[in-house]
């Protein structure tokens, strides 16, 4: 017997059902496979903190100088506000489709489909980039261990690089294919290694900076944490765009909600825990690196353009010594490899959800009978990543670089839509309490506005051919063409799916109505 009752009794089964009767669907994933700590570790791993730091410290200093820690704090704010939106939406509708499912229920199937597409294409771009970084550091580490420049130079051989990259992608796909149990076991080790090496690096950098062992060292100042001290607004937004990228991936905690113990509450708490760990490690590393190296444009200075794309490669030996310095290379490799593996989680589960709700072909909804994972969606993501990276590598290095620059556009796109979806979804509850008003309305809208502002500012900047690699198409920047082109490709695919799956696009599969609480005796 089914009764509508706002007061569930002990032992009752509670499900979230749309007011018109259209319910979210079970996907067949392995439930209760991940706890609070495991979910937070997966979120941290997807962000890849060590990889983000080594590739972002230099460019951020190049934009804002000693205000780098302040810009990291500024980038953390919109992500924290959006994290509250994810937490509240997950409490109401714990579905592995996350942004896709929630925006469909808030704004309808077409906006939801494009939001899901933004997440999928951003993840494919990141996966290809992570595989490339893991390959580069693999050969760099081998060169350090063997003392052979010839071994390190193998990374410059395009055929060897792409082949090794495909091996990394295949290995990461295989681990993700085996489900959350295998994923969690690998990630505890890799994330623990990253954070431990970062702690040693921070401690040694501060000690050596204070002892005067580094010629470019500078004293810490609290003004480094003042975002209003940045010299220009354009420099601030450029640095902010970089720092937002550094936090991307924490929402993987929510993507595994159907496999998490306490699926309604635990994923949101895990996401906030991951965010706290990330901002802590980023600020400590930024301050320590700046104290040791300074922000000069020569030598070990963080503003040196020759070392900007890989700061830790330059600082490993001076800060940690020859022996411990190798650990920093290992940490960067572990960071990229770990993130490569966990980043398959959101794309595979988003594709699974979209297929389950008939927004994509039904074949992607297949669940492996033993591992209880979205096997076909995971393999499809792996194949797409391998093909994308191979084609782009042999086509043009500039195109590959510009595609990565376009990533920030995708991230702001789907995060902002999800934040606005939260406020609209809960619009009838905002007057119930101050807590509902803040966490379901004010904070998500503010986060969405900030990310939307970065989205449009980045869109304007991308028009300039000087943005990214400096290449252009008919006088328009290649980054703009790629970013807008990828979103337009999603629109075309959506129109094709609209003809194949009219029920979803009529709103007959996922309802826009706010779910009602239904209690089953």
C-alpha positions as CSV (number, residue, x, y, z in Angstrom):
1,X,0.0,0.0,0.0
2,X,1.3,3.5,-0.9
3,X,0.3,6.5,1.2
4,X,1.3,10.2,0.9
5,X,2.5,11.2,4.4
6,X,4.9,14.0,5.3
7,X,6.0,12.2,8.4
8,X,7.8,8.9,7.6
9,X,7.6,6.3,10.3
10,X,10.4,4.0,11.4
11,X,10.9,1.1,9.0
12,X,9.2,2.9,6.1
13,X,10.9,3.0,2.7
14,X,11.2,6.6,1.4
15,X,11.6,7.3,-2.2
16,X,11.7,10.6,-4.1
17,X,8.9,10.7,-6.7
18,X,7.9,13.5,-9.0
19,X,4.6,15.1,-8.3
20,X,3.3,13.9,-11.6
21,X,4.5,10.3,-10.9
22,X,7.6,10.2,-13.0
23,X,10.4,8.9,-10.7
24,X,14.2,8.8,-11.0
25,X,15.3,5.3,-11.9
26,X,17.7,2.9,-10.3
27,X,20.7,2.2,-12.5
28,X,21.8,-1.1,-11.0
29,X,25.1,0.2,-9.6
30,X,26.7,-1.4,-6.6
31,X,25.2,0.3,-3.6
32,X,27.0,1.0,-0.3
33,X,30.4,0.6,-1.9
34,X,31.9,3.9,-0.7
35,X,31.8,5.7,2.6
36,X,32.5,9.3,3.6
37,X,36.3,9.0,3.5
38,X,36.3,7.0,0.3
39,X,34.0,9.5,-1.4
40,X,36.2,12.5,-0.3
41,X,39.3,10.7,-1.5
42,X,37.8,10.1,-4.9
43,X,36.9,13.8,-5.1
44,X,40.4,14.9,-4.2
45,X,41.9,12.4,-6.6
46,X,39.8,13.7,-9.5
47,X,41.0,17.2,-8.9
48,X,44.6,16.0,-9.0
49,X,46.1,18.6,-6.6
50,X,49.8,18.0,-7.2
51,X,49.3,18.1,-11.0
52,X,47.2,21.2,-10.8
53,X,49.8,23.0,-8.6
54,X,52.8,22.2,-10.8
55,X,51.0,23.4,-13.9
56,X,49.2,26.4,-12.4
57,X,51.6,28.0,-9.9
58,X,53.7,29.6,-12.6
59,X,50.9,30.9,-14.9
60,X,49.0,32.3,-11.9
61,X,52.1,34.2,-10.7
62,X,52.6,35.5,-14.2
63,X,49.1,37.0,-14.0
64,X,48.8,38.3,-10.5
65,X,52.3,38.2,-8.9
66,X,52.5,37.7,-5.1
67,X,48.6,37.8,-4.9
68,X,48.6,34.2,-6.1
69,X,47.3,32.9,-2.7
70,X,44.5,35.5,-2.8
71,X,43.4,34.4,-6.2
72,X,43.3,30.8,-5.1
73,X,41.0,31.9,-2.3
74,X,38.8,33.9,-4.8
75,X,38.6,30.8,-7.0
76,X,37.5,28.7,-4.0
77,X,34.5,30.9,-3.2
78,X,32.3,30.2,-6.2
79,X,33.2,26.5,-6.0
80,X,32.2,26.4,-2.4
81,X,28.9,28.2,-3.1
82,X,28.2,25.8,-6.0
83,X,29.1,22.9,-3.7
84,X,26.2,23.9,-1.4
85,X,23.9,23.7,-4.4
86,X,25.1,20.2,-5.2
87,X,24.6,19.1,-1.6
88,X,21.0,20.3,-1.4
89,X,20.1,18.9,-4.8
90,X,21.7,15.5,-3.9
91,X,19.7,15.5,-0.6
92,X,16.5,15.8,-2.6
93,X,17.4,13.7,-5.7
94,X,20.4,11.4,-5.2
95,X,21.0,10.4,-8.8
96,X,24.3,9.6,-10.5
97,X,23.3,11.9,-13.4
98,X,23.8,14.8,-11.0
99,X,23.9,18.0,-13.1
100,X,22.1,16.4,-16.0
101,X,19.3,15.0,-13.9
102,X,18.9,18.0,-11.7
103,X,18.8,20.6,-14.5
104,X,16.2,18.5,-16.4
105,X,14.0,18.5,-13.3
106,X,14.5,22.2,-12.8
107,X,14.6,23.6,-16.4
108,X,13.4,20.9,-18.7
109,X,15.0,18.3,-21.0
110,X,16.8,20.5,-23.4
111,X,18.7,22.6,-20.9
112,X,19.4,19.5,-18.9
113,X,20.8,17.7,-22.0
114,X,23.2,20.5,-22.8
115,X,24.3,20.7,-19.2
116,X,25.1,17.0,-19.3
117,X,26.9,17.5,-22.6
118,X,29.0,20.2,-21.0
119,X,30.1,17.8,-18.2
120,X,30.8,15.0,-20.7
121,X,32.9,17.0,-23.2
122,X,34.8,18.8,-20.4
123,X,35.7,15.4,-18.9
124,X,36.9,14.0,-22.2
125,X,39.2,16.9,-22.7
126,X,40.6,16.6,-19.2
127,X,41.1,12.8,-19.6
128,X,43.1,13.3,-22.7
129,X,45.2,16.1,-21.0
130,X,45.8,14.0,-17.9
131,X,46.9,11.0,-20.0
132,X,49.4,13.3,-21.8
133,X,50.7,14.7,-18.5
134,X,51.1,11.2,-17.0
135,X,53.0,10.1,-20.0
136,X,55.4,13.1,-19.9
137,X,56.1,12.6,-16.2
138,X,56.5,8.9,-16.7
139,X,59.5,9.5,-19.1
140,X,60.8,12.4,-17.0
141,X,60.8,10.1,-13.9
142,X,62.5,7.3,-15.8
143,X,65.1,9.8,-17.0
144,X,65.7,10.9,-13.4
145,X,66.0,7.3,-12.1
146,X,68.3,6.1,-14.9
147,X,70.3,9.4,-15.2
148,X,69.8,9.1,-19.0
149,X,68.7,12.2,-20.9
150,X,67.9,9.9,-23.9
151,X,65.2,8.1,-21.9
152,X,63.6,11.4,-20.8
153,X,63.8,12.5,-24.4
154,X,61.5,9.6,-25.5
155,X,58.6,11.9,-24.5
156,X,59.5,14.1,-27.5
157,X,59.0,11.2,-29.8
158,X,55.4,11.6,-30.9
159,X,54.8,8.0,-31.7
160,X,56.2,6.8,-28.4
161,X,54.4,9.5,-26.5
162,X,51.0,8.7,-28.0
163,X,51.4,4.9,-27.7
164,X,52.4,5.2,-24.0
165,X,49.5,7.6,-23.5
166,X,47.1,5.0,-24.9
167,X,48.5,2.4,-22.5
168,X,47.7,4.7,-19.6
169,X,44.2,5.4,-20.8
170,X,43.6,1.6,-21.3
171,X,44.9,0.9,-17.7
172,X,42.7,3.6,-16.2
173,X,39.7,2.4,-18.2
174,X,40.3,-1.2,-16.9
175,X,40.4,-0.1,-13.3
176,X,37.2,2.0,-13.6
177,X,35.5,-0.9,-15.4
178,X,36.0,-3.1,-12.4
179,X,33.8,-0.8,-10.3
180,X,34.1,1.3,-7.1
181,X,35.8,-1.3,-5.0
182,X,38.9,-1.5,-7.2
183,X,38.8,2.3,-7.7
184,X,38.7,3.1,-4.0
185,X,41.6,0.7,-3.2
186,X,43.9,2.3,-5.7
187,X,43.0,5.9,-4.8
188,X,43.7,5.6,-1.0
189,X,47.4,4.9,-1.9
190,X,47.8,7.5,-4.7
191,X,46.0,10.3,-2.8
192,X,47.9,9.5,0.4
193,X,51.2,9.7,-1.4
194,X,50.3,13.1,-3.0
195,X,49.3,14.7,0.2
196,X,52.3,13.3,2.1
197,X,54.8,14.6,-0.5
198,X,53.2,18.0,-0.6
199,X,53.5,18.2,3.2
200,X,57.2,17.4,3.1
201,X,57.7,20.0,0.2
202,X,55.9,22.7,2.1
203,X,57.9,22.1,5.3
204,X,61.3,22.1,3.6
205,X,60.4,25.1,1.4
206,X,59.5,27.2,4.4
207,X,62.5,26.1,6.4
208,X,65.0,26.9,3.6
209,X,63.3,30.2,2.8
210,X,63.6,31.3,6.4
211,X,67.2,30.2,6.6
212,X,68.1,32.2,3.5
213,X,69.3,29.2,1.5
214,X,67.5,30.4,-1.6
215,X,68.7,33.6,-3.4
216,X,65.2,34.6,-4.5
217,X,63.4,33.9,-1.2
218,X,61.0,36.5,0.2
219,X,59.3,37.0,3.6
220,X,55.6,36.1,4.0
221,X,53.1,38.9,4.1
222,X,49.4,38.8,4.9
223,X,48.8,41.1,2.0
224,X,49.3,38.0,-0.3
225,X,45.8,37.0,0.8
226,X,44.2,40.3,-0.3
227,X,42.4,39.9,-3.7
228,X,41.9,43.6,-4.0
229,X,45.6,44.2,-4.3
230,X,45.7,42.6,-7.7
231,X,46.9,45.3,-10.2
232,X,44.1,45.0,-12.8
233,X,40.7,43.4,-13.2
234,X,41.8,41.6,-16.4
235,X,44.7,40.1,-14.5
236,X,42.4,39.1,-11.7
237,X,39.9,37.4,-14.0
238,X,42.7,35.5,-15.8
239,X,44.1,34.3,-12.5
240,X,40.6,33.4,-11.3
241,X,40.0,31.3,-14.4
242,X,43.1,29.3,-13.7
243,X,42.2,28.8,-10.0
244,X,38.7,27.7,-10.9
245,X,40.2,25.0,-13.0
246,X,42.3,23.9,-10.0
247,X,39.2,23.0,-8.1
248,X,37.3,21.3,-10.9
249,X,36.4,17.6,-10.2
250,X,35.2,17.7,-6.6
251,X,31.7,17.0,-7.8
252,X,32.8,13.4,-8.5
253,X,31.8,12.8,-4.9
254,X,28.2,13.4,-5.9
255,X,28.4,11.3,-9.1
256,X,29.0,8.2,-7.0
257,X,26.0,9.0,-4.8
258,X,24.1,5.8,-5.8
259,X,27.1,3.8,-4.8
260,X,27.7,5.6,-1.5
261,X,26.5,4.5,1.9
262,X,23.9,7.2,2.9
263,X,23.4,8.4,-0.6
264,X,21.3,11.4,0.4
265,X,23.7,13.0,2.9
266,X,27.2,11.5,2.6
267,X,28.2,12.7,-0.9
268,X,27.5,16.3,-0.1
269,X,29.5,16.1,3.1
270,X,32.3,14.4,1.2
271,X,32.4,17.1,-1.4
272,X,32.8,19.8,1.3
273,X,35.5,17.8,3.0
274,X,37.4,17.4,-0.2
275,X,37.1,21.2,-0.8
276,X,38.5,22.0,2.6
277,X,41.5,19.6,2.0
278,X,42.1,21.1,-1.4
279,X,42.1,24.8,-0.4
280,X,44.3,24.0,2.6
281,X,46.9,22.2,0.5
282,X,46.8,24.9,-2.3
283,X,47.3,27.8,0.1
284,X,50.1,26.2,2.0
285,X,51.9,25.1,-1.2
286,X,51.4,28.5,-2.8
287,X,52.8,30.4,0.2
288,X,55.7,28.0,0.7
289,X,56.7,28.1,-3.0
290,X,56.5,31.9,-3.1
291,X,58.6,32.2,0.1
292,X,61.3,30.0,-1.3
293,X,61.4,31.1,-4.9
294,X,59.9,34.5,-5.1
295,X,58.0,35.7,-8.1
296,X,60.9,36.8,-10.3
297,X,61.1,36.0,-14.0
298,X,64.5,34.3,-13.9
299,X,66.1,31.3,-12.3
300,X,63.9,29.5,-9.7
301,X,61.4,32.5,-9.6
302,X,57.8,31.4,-10.1
303,X,57.4,34.0,-12.8
304,X,60.0,32.4,-15.0
305,X,58.2,31.5,-18.3
306,X,60.7,28.7,-19.0
307,X,59.5,26.7,-16.0
308,X,55.9,28.0,-15.7
309,X,54.3,24.8,-17.2
310,X,56.0,22.5,-14.6
311,X,57.2,24.4,-11.5
312,X,57.9,21.3,-9.4
313,X,60.4,19.9,-12.0
314,X,62.5,23.1,-11.3
315,X,61.9,23.1,-7.5
316,X,62.3,19.4,-6.8
317,X,66.0,19.2,-6.2
318,X,66.6,22.8,-4.7
319,X,63.8,22.3,-2.1
320,X,63.9,18.5,-1.4
321,X,67.3,17.5,-2.4
322,X,68.4,14.9,-5.0
323,X,66.9,11.8,-3.2
324,X,63.6,13.3,-1.9
325,X,63.3,15.3,-5.1
326,X,62.5,12.2,-7.0
327,X,59.4,11.8,-4.8
328,X,58.0,15.0,-6.1
329,X,58.2,13.6,-9.7
330,X,56.5,10.4,-8.4
331,X,53.8,12.5,-6.7
332,X,53.0,14.4,-10.0
333,X,52.9,11.2,-11.9
334,X,50.7,9.6,-9.2
335,X,48.4,12.7,-9.2
336,X,47.9,12.6,-13.0
337,X,47.5,8.8,-13.1
338,X,45.0,8.8,-10.1
339,X,43.0,11.6,-11.6
340,X,43.0,9.9,-15.0
341,X,41.4,6.9,-13.4
342,X,38.8,8.6,-11.2
343,X,37.8,11.1,-14.0
344,X,36.2,8.2,-15.8
345,X,33.7,8.1,-13.0
346,X,31.7,11.2,-13.7
347,X,31.6,10.9,-17.5
348,X,30.6,7.2,-17.4
349,X,27.9,7.7,-14.8
350,X,26.5,10.8,-16.6
351,X,26.3,8.9,-19.8
352,X,24.7,6.0,-17.9
353,X,22.1,8.3,-16.5
354,X,21.4,10.0,-19.8
355,X,21.0,6.6,-21.4
356,X,18.8,5.3,-18.6
357,X,16.5,8.3,-19.1
358,X,16.5,7.8,-22.9
359,X,18.5,11.0,-23.6
360,X,21.2,8.8,-25.2
361,X,21.1,5.4,-26.9
362,X,20.0,2.6,-24.6
363,X,23.1,0.6,-25.1
364,X,25.1,2.8,-22.7
365,X,22.8,1.9,-19.9
366,X,24.4,-1.6,-19.7
367,X,25.7,-2.5,-16.2
368,X,28.4,-5.2,-15.8
369,X,26.7,-8.1,-14.0
370,X,29.8,-8.8,-11.8
371,X,31.4,-5.4,-11.1
372,X,28.1,-3.5,-11.1
373,X,29.7,-0.7,-13.0
374,X,28.6,1.1,-16.2
375,X,30.9,-1.1,-18.3
376,X,29.9,0.0,-21.8
377,X,29.8,3.7,-20.9
378,X,33.3,3.4,-19.3
379,X,34.7,1.7,-22.4
380,X,33.1,4.3,-24.7
381,X,34.7,7.1,-22.6
382,X,38.1,5.4,-22.8
383,X,37.8,5.0,-26.6
384,X,36.7,8.6,-27.1
385,X,39.6,9.8,-25.0
386,X,42.2,7.8,-26.8
387,X,40.9,8.8,-30.3
388,X,40.6,12.4,-29.3
389,X,44.1,12.7,-27.9
390,X,45.7,10.7,-30.8
391,X,43.9,12.7,-33.5
392,X,44.7,16.1,-31.8
393,X,48.4,15.1,-31.2
394,X,49.0,14.2,-34.8
395,X,46.8,17.0,-36.2
396,X,48.4,20.0,-34.4
397,X,49.9,20.7,-31.1
398,X,48.3,24.1,-31.2
399,X,44.9,22.6,-31.5
400,X,45.5,20.4,-28.6
401,X,46.7,23.3,-26.4
402,X,43.7,25.5,-27.4
403,X,41.3,22.6,-26.6
404,X,42.7,22.5,-23.1
405,X,42.3,26.3,-22.8
406,X,38.7,26.0,-23.8
407,X,38.1,23.7,-20.9
408,X,37.4,26.5,-18.5
409,X,34.4,27.5,-20.6
410,X,32.8,24.1,-20.3
411,X,33.4,23.9,-16.5
412,X,31.8,27.3,-15.8
413,X,29.0,26.4,-18.2
414,X,27.6,23.3,-16.5
415,X,28.5,24.4,-12.9
416,X,26.6,27.7,-13.3
417,X,23.5,26.0,-14.8
418,X,23.5,23.5,-11.9
419,X,23.7,26.3,-9.4
420,X,20.8,28.2,-10.9
421,X,18.9,24.9,-11.1
422,X,19.2,24.5,-7.4
423,X,17.5,27.9,-6.6
424,X,14.7,27.2,-9.2
425,X,14.1,23.6,-8.1
426,X,13.7,24.7,-4.4
427,X,12.0,28.0,-5.2
428,X,8.8,27.1,-3.2
429,X,10.9,26.2,-0.1
430,X,13.0,29.4,0.2
431,X,10.7,31.1,2.6
432,X,10.5,28.2,5.0
433,X,13.6,29.1,7.0
434,X,16.7,31.2,6.9
435,X,18.8,28.1,6.3
436,X,16.7,27.1,3.2
437,X,17.0,30.7,1.9
438,X,20.7,30.7,2.2
439,X,21.8,27.2,1.2
440,X,19.1,26.6,-1.5
441,X,18.8,30.1,-2.8
442,X,21.3,32.8,-2.0
443,X,24.5,30.8,-2.0
444,X,23.8,28.8,-5.2
445,X,22.6,31.9,-7.1
446,X,25.7,33.9,-6.0
447,X,28.0,31.0,-7.1
448,X,26.2,30.7,-10.4
449,X,26.4,34.5,-11.1
450,X,30.2,34.4,-10.3
451,X,30.8,31.5,-12.7
452,X,28.5,32.9,-15.4
453,X,30.6,36.2,-15.2
454,X,33.8,34.2,-15.6
455,X,32.1,32.3,-18.5
456,X,31.2,35.4,-20.4
457,X,34.5,37.2,-19.7
458,X,36.4,34.2,-20.9
459,X,34.2,34.0,-24.0
460,X,35.1,37.6,-24.8
461,X,38.9,37.1,-24.1
462,X,38.9,33.9,-26.3
463,X,37.8,36.0,-29.3
464,X,41.3,37.4,-29.4
465,X,43.7,35.2,-31.4
466,X,46.4,35.9,-28.8
467,X,44.5,33.8,-26.3
468,X,46.0,30.3,-26.0
469,X,48.4,29.2,-28.7
470,X,48.0,32.3,-30.7
471,X,46.4,30.6,-33.7
472,X,43.2,31.8,-35.3
473,X,40.4,30.9,-37.8
474,X,39.3,33.7,-40.1
475,X,40.7,36.2,-37.6
476,X,38.9,34.7,-34.6
477,X,40.8,33.0,-31.8
478,X,41.1,29.2,-32.1
479,X,40.2,28.8,-28.5
480,X,36.9,30.6,-29.1
481,X,36.2,28.5,-32.2
482,X,36.9,25.2,-30.3
483,X,35.0,26.1,-27.2
484,X,31.9,27.4,-28.9
485,X,32.2,24.7,-31.6
486,X,32.2,21.9,-29.0
487,X,29.0,23.4,-27.4
488,X,27.4,23.7,-30.8
489,X,28.3,20.0,-31.5
490,X,26.4,19.1,-28.4
491,X,23.4,21.1,-29.7
492,X,23.5,19.1,-33.0
493,X,23.7,15.8,-31.2
494,X,20.8,16.8,-29.0
495,X,18.7,17.6,-32.1
496,X,19.5,14.1,-33.5
497,X,18.5,12.5,-30.2
498,X,15.3,14.5,-30.1
499,X,14.2,12.7,-33.2
500,X,15.2,9.3,-31.8
501,X,13.9,9.8,-28.2
502,X,10.9,12.1,-28.4
503,X,9.5,10.8,-25.0
504,X,12.5,12.3,-23.1
505,X,12.3,15.6,-24.8
506,X,8.6,15.9,-24.3
507,X,9.2,15.6,-20.5
508,X,7.6,12.2,-20.3
509,X,10.6,10.5,-18.6
510,X,11.9,13.0,-16.1
511,X,9.4,15.5,-14.8
512,X,10.2,19.1,-14.1
513,X,7.9,19.0,-11.0
514,X,9.5,19.2,-7.5
515,X,9.5,15.7,-6.0
516,X,6.9,14.8,-3.4
517,X,7.8,12.5,-0.5
518,X,6.1,9.1,-0.8
519,X,6.2,6.6,2.0
520,X,5.8,2.9,1.3
521,X,4.6,0.6,4.1
